[in-house]
Amino acid sequence: MPWNCKSEESCFVLSKTNPENWKRNRMQLILSVACSLFGISRTKSKRTRARRKKSNAIAIPPSSFMKQRNSLTRQTPAEMVEPSNADYVELGERSSPKLDKYQKVSIIPLVFLIFYEVSGGPFGVEDSVQAAGPLLALLGFLLVPFIWSVPEALITAELGTMFPENGGYVVWVSSALGPFWGFQQGWMKWLSGVIDNALYPVLFLDYLKSAFPALEGGLPRTIAVLVLTLALTYMSYRGLTLVGWVAILLGVFSLLPFIFMGIVAIPKLEPSRWLVTDLGYIDWGLYLNTLFWNLNYWDSISTLAGEVENPSKTLPKALFYAVILVVFGYFFPLLIGTGAIPLDRKMWTDGYFSDIAKMLGGVWLLTWIQAAAALSNMGMFLAEMSSDSFQLEGMATRGMLPEFFAKRSRYGTPLVGILFSASGVLLLSWLSFQEIVAAENFLYCFGMIMEFIAFLKLRIDHPAESRPFKIPVGTAGAILMCIPPTVLILVVLAFASLKVMLISMVAVIIGLVLEPWLRYSEKKRWLRFSMNADIRDFHSTYR
């Protein structure tokens, strides 16, 4: 459009054209943009220049349209060609142009990715019956989700849509408390995720060792762990969309045998068995760690928010459906297993559902349960590996890690992050099941405390900031909502063993030292760091 002022500061003009002129000018602008994109020189004819000189214009004082002036002067050619009726764009609706070329994850694959981040099925809940008996096990998986899982899922939905980018909880803590604490959050959550992933090859082999006794220990077990880890790592490398659809297939296959087990168990159910408890014989540490481990990691999906299709709507819905799926996937098998089989608490260890299946349905159901357990562990490994690797990619885009962590493969996956996470899994696979769970929970607790602090601080410091999904409570309600899960965290920490505490504190100290060393290496130019200019942060960053 023509400008008829000596400077932008005095005034600006808007072309006054009839509809025919507008269509003609619009077509000319499209041709100009196309020519510039393809490097074609387009010479203006005398007739065109004469027509533009005759174009009438009216001057408008800048004070009346300062807001429009600022937006017009910053318009791109594409924006000038297609005027927008929206004045503002919500934070949850924005996406990075660099990520648009990769296929986004839709709601159904996202539900099953969350399902595998958190649960993957009832495999691993058997220890809760051994630790506290049927009644407390059933009550734990029915009530604790309201104390822990629902608040964590709600906070993930609010902050995940507020900051729809890879990095998730690292971005939340960094925006609220600063990049130093954001890095500490990333370090502890990544390490707890890697420890968690080291568990799945162990569970996989535990469910197969009854059929293949050679996998119980020694060199065959070590080789099996290595081969399984490498195979699943390669699948993670092939793309998040593939992982999402594989998660759907694995989830359906893993849950179906328990529905059949419930059908064949109906004649053998005795409701009185559900009420058995012995308060004098309860292993509270094992009980709480089992509950906590099976009901946490709802926030892990936030590190994939940049890969989600329309995260402002998709993420909250997926979390809601996933909560229902996870609670049902735990409670129903426990209800069947404890009600249909005479109680022997010593037998309730990881893998016991296979024995229950054989007693209720025979060898065919045993085989199905074992296959479902094996494939479920594959799904959990894939989901956790994706979350951990994309978290490192998100940290690199914020300048917290060297920029090579942000580079993607041709499948859109963060190759370096995958390799680092897989290496950590192999290094930690020597730990036992209970040691892995306890160490992971201890580190995870520290990270969750920082998440709660970040959630409340962002609510207090930035109450008017755009939140595509907002928990319908005020500041006081948000504080009250965080109290029960915080109490649960403190209880879990109190029951940790001395060995777990020492290992976890060493890990925390490493993070406190690692962050200043990375900043020093950046200053000395030993490593190269860069930060995406499109990111949004309420706190000072490294740049």
N, C-alpha and C positions, 0 to 999 in steps of 0.2 A: 504494500500500500504506500502511496506517496506521502512524503513528509514535506511540510511547507513552513519550516521554522529554521532559524539560524542555529539554534542549539536545542538539545533535548531538555535543557533546564528551563527554558522559557515556556514552551508549550509543545504539544504534539497534535497531530491531526489524524482524523479517520476519513477514509474515502467515502464519499457519498455517491453510491452507484445504484443504478436500477438492477433488477434481477438478471437481465441479460448480460450487463457488464460484469456482474459478480461471477456468473458462470464462465464468461470468457477469461476473466483475470485468474480465476481458479485453475482453469485448464492450462493457461500459460505458466502459472507457478509450478504445476505438476511437471510440465515439460522441462522447465528450468532445473528443477531438482533432479529429474532423471538424467538430464544431460550432464549435470555436475557429478553425479554418481559414477557415470560411465566415462567421464573425461572428455565429453564431446563439447566443442565450442559452438555456441549458438549466438549468431549475430542478430542484433535487433534491426528490423527494417525501419525506414523512415516513417512508413505509415504507422507502425506500432508506436514509435516515439511521439509522433504527432497526436495519436489518440490519447496517450498518457498525459500529454501536456494539457489537453482539454478537460481532463478529469477534474471535477470540482471537489473542493475540500473545505472543511470548516475547522477552525482552530478551537481547541477546548483547553481551558486553563488547567494546568497540572494539578492544582489543589483539589479539583473535583474528581480526578480519575487517577490519583497517584497509585492506588493499588493495581488498577488495570495497566497503567504504564509500566510498572515494574514487571508484571507478568508478560506483557507484550514484548518488551525489550529482550526477554530471555527465551522467547519462543524459538523452537527449532522449526525447520521447514516442514516437518511432518505435522507439527502442531498447528502451523499456520494453514496448512491445506485442509485439515479436518478439525474445525473448532470444537472444543470440549465444553460441555455444559456443567462440568464439575469444577468447583473452585478448589477443593481440597481432596487429597488422596489419603485414605487411612493407612497407617503404618502396616497393618495386617494384610493389606491388599497389594503392597509393593513387592516386586521381585527383582532380583539382580539380572541384568541383561546377559551376563556371562553364564547364568544357570538355565536360561530359557531354552537353550539348544538341547538340553538333556530332558528325557521324558520324565514327567512328574508322577508321583505315587498317588493313586486315587484312594477313596475311603475304605474299600473292602481290603485291599492289601495292607493298608495302614492299620486297620483293626487287628489283623493277624500278626503284623510286625510288633504291635504293642503287646499282644497276647504272648508272643515269644520273648519279648523283652522282660516281661514280668513273670510269666508262668510257664507255658509250654505244656500244661497238663498236670496231673496229680503226681507225677514222678518226682519223688523227693520229699513228699509230705508224710511218709510213713513214720519217720522219727517222732512226729508230734504225738502219735498214739503210744509209742514206746515211752516217751518222756512223761506224759501226763494222763494217759488213758483216753477212752473214746469220748466221754462227755466234754472234757476240756478241749480236746482236739476239734470236735465239731463246733463248739462255741467259739473257739479261737478263729476258725476260718469263716465263721458267720458274722462275728461282731468286730474283730480287729479291722476288717476292711473299712468300716465306718469311722474308726479312730485314725487309721493311717492311710489307707489306699485312696479313699474319697478326697480327703484334704489335699493329698499330694497330686492327685489327678486334676483337681480344680485349679491348683496353683500352676500346674504345667499348662493347662488350657489357657489361663489368663496371660501368663508371661510368654508362653510359646507363640501366641498370636500377637502379642505386643512387640516381640522381637522375632519375626519369622525368618530366621537365618540359621545356618549350620553353626554349631557352637553351643546353642541352647543355654543351659544353666551357667556356662562360663560367661556368656553375654549378660545374663541377668545380674550376676554377682559383680562383674566388671562395671556395669552401668551404675550399680548402687554403691559399691564400696571401693571401686578403683581397680585398675588393671593388675596390681600386685595380688590382691585377693582373688581376682578373677582367675589368675594363673594357678593359685593354690587350689581353687575349686576344680579347675580342669585337671590338675595333676592327681588329686585325690580321687576324683570320680573316674578318670581314665584308668588309674591303677586298680581301683575296686572293680571296674568293668573287666579288666584283663584277668584279675584273680577269679572273677565270676566265670569267665569263659574257660579258664583252665579246669573248671569243674565238669564241664559237659562231656569231654572225652572220658573222664573217670566214671560218670554215671552211665554213659553209653556202654562201657566195658562191664560195669557191674550188672547190667541187665542181660549181657550176653555170656557171662562167665558160667552160668548154669548149663548152657548148651555147649559152650566151648571152654572147658576147664583150664586149658593152656593160657587163657587170657587173664587168669587170676593174678599173675605176678611174673616177675623175671623179664627176660629179654623179649619174649613174644608180646607182652603187654606194652613195653616201651616202644617197640616197632609199630604196634597198632595205634598208639597215641600219636606218634609222629605222622604216620600215613593219613590218619583221619584228619588231623589238624591241617596238613598241607592240602588235602582234597577240598575241605570246606573253605579254606582261605582262597583257593582258586575260584570257587563258586562266588564268594563275596566280591572278588575282583571283577567278575563278569557283569556286574551291574545291580543296582538297587531294585529296579523294576523286576528283574528276574528273581531276586531274593524275595520280594513281596508276593509274587504269585506262587513260588515254591512254598512260602509260609502258609498260604491258603490250603494247598494240597496236603501239606504235612499236618496242619491243624485239624482238618476234617478226618484224616486217617488216624490221628492220635486220639481223638475224642470218641469216635464211633465205637470202639470195642467196649468202652465203659457203659455206653448205652445198652449194648447187648448183654453185658455182665449184669446190669441192673434188671433186665427183663428175666434172665434165667435165675436170678437170685430171689425173686419175689416170693416163691413158696418157702424159702428158707429164712426169711427175715424174722427176727425177734426184737421188737422195739426195746425190750428191757436191757439189751446189751448196749444200747446207746447211752444209758444212764450210769454206766459203771465208772467209778472214779475212786482214787485212793489218795487223799490229800497228804498222807504221810509218806508217800513214795512218788515224788514228783521231781524231775530234773528240770528245774526252772531255766537254767542256762540253755540246755538243748531245746526245750520247748519254745522259748522266746526267739532264739536264733532261727529255728525252723520256720516259725510264723513270719518273722521279719524278712527272712531271705525270700520266702515264697510270695510275699505281698509287696515288695518294694520295686524300685526301678521304673516307676511310672514316668519319671522325668527324663528317662533315657531317650525317648522318642523325640524330645525337643532338639536334640543335636541333628535331627534330620528334617527340621522344619523348612529349611530352604529347598528341600527336594519334594515337598508336598504340594499337590494341586489345590490352589485356593485355601491356604492354611487357616485363614480366619474363620472359615465355616467347617472345613473338613476335620481339623485337629480336635476341636471340642466334641464333635459327634463321635469320632473314632474312639476317643477316650471313654466316653459314656458307654458305648457298646462293649468296649473291651473290659470295663469293670464288671459288667454283667457276665460276660463270657468267662472271665477268670474265676469269679466267685463260684459260679456253677461248676466249672471244671475241677474245683477243689472239693466242694461240699458234697456233691452227688457221689463220687467214688468212695469218699470216706464213709458216707452214710451206708452204702451198700457193703463195703468191706467189713465195717465194724458190726453191722447188724446181721449179716448172713453167716459169719464164721465165729466159732467160739474163741474167746479172747485169750491170746498168749502174747503179752506185751513184748517179750524178748524177741519174738519173731518179726515184730514190726520195725524193720530196717529198710533202707533203700533197696528196691527190687522186690519187695514182698507182694506187691500187687500181681506179679506174675504167678506166684504160688496160689494166691486167692483165685485167680482166673482158672487155674488148672483144677482146683477143688470144686469150683462152681460150674464150669463149662467144659472142662476137658482140655486135651492137648491143643486143639485148634484155637481155643481162646487164649491159652498160654502163649502160643506162637504169635498170635496177633498182638497181644499186650507187649511182648518183648520187642517185636518189630516197631510198634507204635512208640515205645520208650526210646528205642534207638533213633528213630527218625525225629522224634520230638527234641532230643538233644541236639540233633543236627540243626533243627530250626532255631533253637535258642542260641546256638553258636553263631549262626548266620546273622541273626538280628543283633546280637551283642557286638559282633565284629563290625557290622555296618555302623552302629551307633558310635563305637569307640573311634573308628577311623575317620568318620565325618566330623567328630568332635575336634580331632587334631587339625583337620582341614579348616574348620571354622576358627580355631585359635590362630592359625597361620594367617588368615585373612585379616585378623585384627592386630597383627604384628607381635603376637605373643610367642610364636614359634618361627623358626626359619622358613622362608618362603617355599622351599622345596616340599614342605608338607601340604601346600595348597595346590600343587600340580595334580592334574587328573589324568587317568588313563583314557584310552579311546572309548571306553565304556562309561565314562563319567564318574568313575570311582577314584578315591584318593589312594593311589598306589603306595606311597611311602607310609601313610597312616596304617594301611592294612598290613604291611610288612612289619612295622614296629609292634602292632598289636599281636600279630601272630608269634613274633619272637618272644614277647612277654608270656604268652600262653604256654609255649614250650618250656620256658624257664621255670614256670610255676606248677607244671603238671605233676611234679613229684609229691606235692602236698596231699594229705588225706582229705576226705570229704568234709569232715567236721572242722578241720583246721582251715580249709578254704572258706567255708561259710562264715566262721567266726572272724577271720581276718578281713574278709570282704565287708561284713556288716560293720566292723569297727571303723574302717575308713569311710564307708558310705554315710555313717552317722555324722561325722564331721562335715561332710559335704552338704547334707540335708540341713544342718543347723545354719550354715551360711546361706542356703537357699531361702529359708524362712526369714532370716534377717533382711535379705535383699528384697523379698516380696513385700515385707512391711515397710521398709525404707522407701521403696518406689511408690507405694500407696500414699505415704505421708508427704514425701518431697515432690511428687508429680501426680497429684490427684486428678488433674484435668487432662492428662495425656491420653491420647487415643488408645483405647483397649477394645478391639473388635469383640472379644469375649471378656466379660467382667463378672467376677463372683458377686452375687447380689447381696453384699454385706458392706457396711461401712468400715472405718478404721478399727473401731472397737470390736466389731464382729470378726474382722480379719485376725486380730490379736487372739481372740478367744478360740478361733478355729485352729490356730497353730499351737495352742497349749497342749492338748492331748497327744499329738504326735511327738512333740518335744519331750514330754514326760516318758513316752515309750522309748525314745532314743536314749535318754539318760539311764533307763532301766537296763537296756541292752548293753550299754557301755559298762555298767556296773557289774554285769555278769561275765564280762570277758576275762579270759585267763591271763596270767602274767606274761606268758609267751606271746600271746596275740597282742597284748598291749605294747610290749617292747618292739615287736616287729613293726607294728603300725606307727609307733612314735618315730622309729628310724625312717620310715617312709615319709612321714610329715616333715622331718628335719631335712631330708633330701630335697623336698619341694621348696622349702624356705631358702635353701642354698642355691638351688638350680635357677630360680628366677633371676637373682642378681647376676649370676654368672652369664646368663643369656644376654642380659642388658650390657654387660661388660664386653662380651664377644661382639655384640653389635657395634659398640663404640669403637672397638679395635678393628672392625671390619673382618673378623674371622669368619663370621656367618652373615648371610644377607637376609634382611628382613624387609617386608613391605606390608602396606595396609591398604585394604580396599577403600576407595574414597566414598563409596556409596553407603558404608555402614553408618548406623546411628547409635550414638552413645550419649548418655546424660552426664558422664564423668570424664575427666581428663584421661586421654589415652597416651600411648607412648610417643605419639607425634606431636 
